[in-house]
Amino acid sequence: MVKLLGVFILLFLVCGSSVEAKIVQANKPYTYELFERDLEKLKGRYEEEIDVKAIGTTHFGKPIWAIKIGKGKKNIVLVGTHHGREWLTSVLLMKMLESYAEAYQGNKKFGTEPIEILNDISIWFVPMLNPDGVAIQQKNLAWFPPLHQKRLLSMNEGSHNFKRWKANGMGVDLNRQYPAGWKDLNQESTEPHYRFYRGEKPLESMEVVALTKFIDEINPSIAIAYHTAGREIFWNYKNGNHLIRDYLLAKRLSKLTRYKLAKPDEDARGGGFTDWFITTYHKPAMTIEISYLVGETNPPLSVFKNEWNRNRYVGLLLAKEAKKLGN
């Protein structure tokens, strides 16, 4: 009996040692420090599968990281956390990156999907575009100089509760900073604020400058911006001759994620990342809102499992769709 028990223990240790623990976990608020720690671990484990580069910095000097997986010359891009309170999208994209890298390293399917598409189409991830905003939303104000901490409090209307913070570290809403339709945006805030301030001019924020330059460099076939919340997909902004093409792609994405498609708005104001991408490159771009509506705060970690199950195949689906496109 003792010998048999010893054999079972030995088998458990041998088998267990061949299965590496997952790096990305959705069990606590996803800070920039945790994001960088996970990224460093992923670089070590998947050094042959992923490439990591800084595409710029925030106004307070934090690197903005982009990660590529795949060998294809054509690519797609997925961007998370334009807004400080939307850091759950960073966890989602990091888990997607890790899952695809693990399958790609082992040359095996990811769930039901073959991973070989990454030999033809590369996927770029920008998991956390707005680290300064994330730090503010998580009340890590020590990140900033004392004088600026007072400014942040003023931008937050004197409230010490920063859970609702959307803007970057300068009080500018990054998803109202893109040139397409910027002049037509309602000025709900006319000065730096926790939400909706569009800035004095488009492409003013360092984070947006970094991303637009990066997009111009990699020329992706499809662009996705992940946001929270509402379980909805926005896909239409002056799509012109490509309306049907983009609608059909959005419909496939809706079927996969079980998120509703937003109805085209003839009076859409623009100013967002996907608005700019569609009108600049004339290629498909979509905003994916994860989680049920939660108001002015971050979605709870309890929704992550559901949102992951809805979104885990998104990158691979879009890679397959990009291969079909002629751009």
C-alpha positions as CSV (number, residue, x, y, z in Angstrom):
1,M,0.0,0.0,0.0
2,V,2.8,2.4,0.9
3,K,4.7,1.5,-2.3
4,L,1.5,2.1,-4.3
5,L,1.0,5.4,-2.7
6,G,4.6,6.3,-3.5
7,V,4.0,5.5,-7.2
8,F,1.0,7.7,-7.3
9,I,2.9,10.6,-5.7
10,L,5.8,10.1,-8.2
11,L,3.4,10.1,-11.2
12,F,1.7,13.2,-9.9
13,L,5.0,15.0,-9.5
14,V,6.2,14.0,-13.0
15,C,2.9,14.8,-14.7
16,G,2.4,18.0,-12.8
17,S,5.9,19.3,-13.6
18,S,5.2,19.1,-17.3
19,V,2.2,21.5,-17.0
20,E,3.4,25.0,-16.4
21,A,1.2,27.3,-14.3
22,K,-0.7,30.0,-16.1
23,I,1.0,33.4,-15.8
24,V,-1.9,35.8,-16.4
25,Q,-4.6,35.6,-13.6
26,A,-7.8,37.6,-13.2
27,N,-7.9,37.4,-9.4
28,K,-7.1,41.0,-8.4
29,P,-7.0,44.5,-9.9
30,Y,-4.7,44.5,-12.9
31,T,-2.1,47.2,-12.1
32,Y,0.5,48.4,-14.6
33,E,3.2,46.8,-12.4
34,L,1.4,43.4,-12.6
35,F,1.0,43.8,-16.3
36,E,4.7,44.4,-16.7
37,R,5.6,41.5,-14.4
38,D,3.4,39.2,-16.5
39,L,4.9,40.5,-19.7
40,E,8.4,39.8,-18.5
41,K,7.4,36.2,-17.6
42,L,5.8,35.7,-20.9
43,K,8.9,36.9,-22.7
44,G,10.9,34.4,-20.8
45,R,8.6,31.5,-21.4
46,Y,7.7,32.3,-25.1
47,E,10.9,34.0,-26.3
48,E,10.6,32.3,-29.7
49,E,6.9,33.0,-30.2
50,I,6.5,36.6,-29.2
51,D,8.2,40.0,-29.9
52,V,7.9,42.9,-27.5
53,K,8.5,46.5,-28.1
54,A,7.8,49.9,-26.5
55,I,5.8,52.1,-28.9
56,G,6.1,55.2,-26.8
57,T,5.5,56.5,-23.3
58,T,2.8,58.2,-21.3
59,H,3.0,61.8,-20.2
60,F,4.5,60.5,-17.0
61,G,7.1,58.3,-18.6
62,K,5.6,54.9,-18.5
63,P,6.4,52.7,-21.5
64,I,3.4,51.7,-23.7
65,W,4.0,48.0,-24.7
66,A,3.1,46.2,-27.9
67,I,3.5,42.5,-28.3
68,K,3.4,40.5,-31.6
69,I,2.7,36.8,-32.0
70,G,3.0,35.1,-35.4
71,K,5.2,35.0,-38.4
72,G,2.9,36.6,-41.0
73,K,3.7,39.8,-42.8
74,K,0.1,40.8,-42.7
75,N,-1.3,41.5,-39.3
76,I,-4.2,42.7,-37.1
77,V,-4.1,44.7,-33.9
78,L,-6.0,44.6,-30.6
79,V,-5.9,47.5,-28.2
80,G,-7.0,47.6,-24.6
81,T,-7.5,50.2,-21.9
82,H,-8.0,53.5,-23.7
83,H,-9.8,54.4,-20.5
84,G,-8.4,54.1,-16.9
85,R,-11.4,52.2,-15.5
86,E,-11.3,49.6,-18.3
87,W,-8.3,47.7,-17.2
88,L,-10.2,44.4,-17.4
89,T,-9.6,44.6,-21.1
90,S,-5.9,44.4,-20.4
91,V,-6.3,41.2,-18.5
92,L,-8.4,39.8,-21.4
93,L,-5.8,40.6,-24.0
94,M,-2.9,39.3,-21.9
95,K,-4.7,36.0,-21.3
96,M,-5.4,35.8,-25.1
97,L,-1.8,36.4,-25.8
98,E,-0.6,33.8,-23.3
99,S,-3.1,31.2,-24.6
100,Y,-2.2,31.7,-28.2
101,A,1.5,31.6,-27.4
102,E,1.2,28.4,-25.5
103,A,-0.7,26.7,-28.4
104,Y,1.7,28.1,-30.9
105,Q,4.8,26.9,-29.0
106,G,3.3,23.4,-28.8
107,N,2.0,23.5,-32.4
108,K,-1.4,22.4,-31.2
109,K,-5.0,23.6,-31.4
110,F,-6.2,26.3,-29.1
111,G,-9.5,24.8,-28.0
112,T,-11.2,23.9,-31.3
113,E,-9.2,26.2,-33.4
114,P,-6.0,25.4,-35.3
115,I,-3.1,27.8,-34.5
116,E,-1.4,27.6,-37.9
117,I,-3.1,30.8,-39.0
118,L,-0.4,32.6,-37.1
119,N,2.1,31.5,-39.7
120,D,0.3,33.7,-42.2
121,I,-1.2,36.5,-40.0
122,S,0.5,38.1,-37.0
123,I,-1.5,39.5,-34.1
124,W,-0.3,42.6,-32.4
125,F,-1.5,43.3,-28.8
126,V,-1.4,46.7,-27.1
127,P,-3.0,45.6,-23.8
128,M,-2.7,48.8,-21.8
129,L,-2.6,52.0,-23.7
130,N,-3.4,54.2,-20.7
131,P,-1.2,53.2,-17.7
132,D,-1.4,56.6,-16.0
133,G,-5.2,56.5,-16.1
134,V,-5.2,53.0,-14.7
135,A,-3.0,54.1,-11.8
136,I,-5.3,57.0,-11.0
137,Q,-8.4,54.8,-11.2
138,Q,-6.8,52.3,-8.8
139,K,-5.9,55.3,-6.5
140,N,-2.1,54.9,-6.9
141,L,-1.7,58.6,-6.8
142,A,1.9,58.3,-5.4
143,W,2.8,57.6,-9.1
144,F,2.4,61.4,-9.7
145,P,4.2,64.4,-8.3
146,P,2.5,66.0,-5.3
147,L,1.4,69.1,-7.2
148,H,-0.2,67.0,-9.9
149,Q,-2.0,64.9,-7.4
150,K,-3.9,68.1,-6.4
151,R,-4.7,68.8,-10.0
152,L,-6.1,65.2,-10.4
153,L,-8.3,65.8,-7.3
154,S,-9.6,68.9,-9.0
155,M,-10.2,67.1,-12.3
156,N,-12.2,64.5,-10.2
157,E,-14.5,67.3,-8.9
158,G,-12.9,67.1,-5.5
159,S,-13.8,63.5,-4.9
160,H,-11.3,61.1,-3.4
161,N,-13.1,58.2,-5.1
162,F,-11.3,57.7,-8.4
163,K,-13.2,54.6,-9.5
164,R,-14.9,56.5,-12.3
165,W,-11.7,57.8,-13.8
166,K,-11.6,57.5,-17.6
167,A,-9.0,60.0,-18.8
168,N,-5.2,59.8,-19.0
169,G,-2.9,61.4,-16.5
170,M,-3.5,64.8,-18.0
171,G,-7.3,64.7,-17.8
172,V,-7.8,64.0,-21.5
173,D,-10.1,61.2,-22.8
174,L,-7.9,59.3,-25.2
175,N,-10.8,57.9,-27.2
176,R,-11.9,61.5,-28.0
177,Q,-8.4,62.4,-29.3
178,Y,-8.4,61.1,-32.9
179,P,-8.8,63.4,-35.8
180,A,-11.8,61.8,-37.5
181,G,-14.8,63.9,-36.4
182,W,-12.9,65.5,-33.6
183,K,-14.2,69.0,-34.3
184,D,-17.8,67.8,-34.2
185,L,-17.5,66.3,-30.7
186,N,-19.7,67.8,-28.0
187,Q,-17.6,69.6,-25.4
188,E,-19.1,68.0,-22.4
189,S,-16.0,69.0,-20.5
190,T,-14.1,72.2,-21.6
191,E,-11.1,71.6,-19.4
192,P,-9.1,68.6,-18.1
193,H,-11.6,66.2,-16.4
194,Y,-12.0,62.6,-15.3
195,R,-14.1,62.0,-18.4
196,F,-15.0,63.3,-21.9
197,Y,-12.4,66.2,-22.2
198,R,-11.3,66.0,-25.9
199,G,-8.2,68.1,-25.5
200,E,-7.3,71.4,-27.2
201,K,-6.5,69.6,-30.4
202,P,-6.5,66.1,-31.8
203,L,-3.4,64.0,-31.4
204,E,-2.4,66.0,-28.4
205,S,-1.9,63.1,-26.0
206,M,1.3,61.2,-26.1
207,E,-0.4,57.8,-25.8
208,V,-2.5,58.5,-29.0
209,V,0.5,59.9,-30.9
210,A,2.4,56.7,-30.0
211,L,-0.5,54.4,-31.1
212,T,-1.2,56.2,-34.4
213,K,2.4,56.2,-35.4
214,F,2.6,52.5,-34.5
215,I,-0.5,51.7,-36.6
216,D,1.0,53.6,-39.5
217,E,4.1,51.5,-39.1
218,I,2.5,48.0,-39.0
219,N,-0.5,48.8,-41.4
220,P,-2.9,46.2,-39.9
221,S,-5.7,44.7,-42.0
222,I,-8.1,44.9,-39.0
223,A,-8.1,46.9,-35.8
224,I,-10.0,46.2,-32.6
225,A,-10.4,48.4,-29.5
226,Y,-11.6,46.7,-26.4
227,H,-13.7,48.8,-24.0
228,T,-16.2,48.3,-21.1
229,A,-19.1,48.0,-20.8
230,G,-22.3,46.9,-22.4
231,R,-21.6,43.7,-24.4
232,E,-22.0,45.5,-27.7
233,I,-19.9,45.8,-30.9
234,F,-19.6,49.2,-32.7
235,W,-18.4,48.8,-36.3
236,N,-19.8,51.6,-38.4
237,Y,-18.4,55.1,-39.0
238,K,-18.4,56.4,-42.5
239,N,-17.5,53.0,-43.9
240,G,-18.4,54.2,-47.4
241,N,-18.0,51.5,-50.1
242,H,-16.9,49.0,-47.5
243,L,-20.2,49.0,-45.5
244,I,-21.3,45.5,-46.5
245,R,-17.8,44.0,-46.0
246,D,-17.5,45.5,-42.5
247,Y,-21.0,44.6,-41.5
248,L,-20.5,40.9,-42.5
249,L,-17.3,40.8,-40.4
250,A,-19.0,42.4,-37.5
251,K,-21.9,40.0,-37.7
252,R,-19.4,37.0,-37.5
253,L,-17.8,38.6,-34.5
254,S,-21.2,39.1,-32.9
255,K,-22.2,35.5,-33.5
256,L,-18.9,34.4,-31.8
257,T,-19.1,36.6,-28.8
258,R,-22.9,36.8,-28.4
259,Y,-22.6,40.5,-28.2
260,K,-25.2,42.6,-29.9
261,L,-24.3,44.7,-33.0
262,A,-24.8,48.5,-32.5
263,K,-27.1,50.0,-35.0
264,P,-25.4,52.5,-37.4
265,D,-25.8,56.0,-36.2
266,E,-26.1,58.6,-39.0
267,D,-25.2,61.3,-36.5
268,A,-22.1,59.6,-35.0
269,R,-19.6,62.2,-33.9
270,G,-16.4,60.3,-34.1
271,G,-13.1,61.2,-32.3
272,G,-12.5,57.5,-31.4
273,F,-9.7,55.1,-32.4
274,T,-11.8,53.0,-34.7
275,D,-13.4,56.0,-36.3
276,W,-10.0,57.2,-37.2
277,F,-8.8,53.8,-38.4
278,I,-11.8,53.3,-40.7
279,T,-11.6,56.7,-42.3
280,T,-7.8,56.7,-42.6
281,Y,-7.1,53.2,-43.9
282,H,-10.5,52.1,-45.2
283,K,-10.2,48.8,-43.5
284,P,-12.5,47.2,-40.9
285,A,-12.3,48.4,-37.3
286,M,-14.5,47.6,-34.3
287,T,-15.0,48.6,-30.7
288,I,-15.9,45.7,-28.5
289,E,-17.5,46.5,-25.2
290,I,-17.2,43.6,-22.7
291,S,-19.1,43.0,-19.5
292,Y,-22.7,44.0,-18.6
293,L,-23.2,47.7,-17.9
294,V,-21.7,48.7,-14.5
295,G,-22.0,52.5,-14.5
296,E,-19.0,54.8,-13.8
297,T,-16.6,52.2,-12.5
298,N,-14.6,49.1,-13.6
299,P,-16.4,45.8,-14.1
300,P,-16.0,43.3,-11.3
301,L,-13.5,40.6,-11.6
302,S,-16.4,38.1,-11.3
303,V,-17.4,38.7,-14.9
304,F,-14.0,37.8,-16.3
305,K,-14.7,34.1,-16.9
306,N,-17.8,34.8,-18.9
307,E,-16.1,37.5,-20.9
308,W,-13.1,35.3,-21.6
309,N,-15.3,32.5,-22.8
310,R,-17.0,34.9,-25.2
311,N,-13.8,36.4,-26.5
312,R,-11.1,33.7,-26.4
313,Y,-11.3,32.9,-30.1
314,V,-11.6,36.6,-31.3
315,G,-8.0,37.0,-32.3
316,L,-7.9,33.8,-34.3
317,L,-11.2,34.5,-36.0
318,L,-10.0,38.0,-37.1
319,A,-6.7,36.5,-38.3
320,K,-8.6,34.1,-40.5
321,E,-10.7,37.0,-41.8
322,A,-7.6,39.2,-42.4
323,K,-6.2,36.4,-44.6
324,K,-9.2,36.6,-46.8
325,L,-9.0,40.4,-47.2
326,G,-7.1,41.9,-50.1
327,N,-5.5,44.6,-48.1
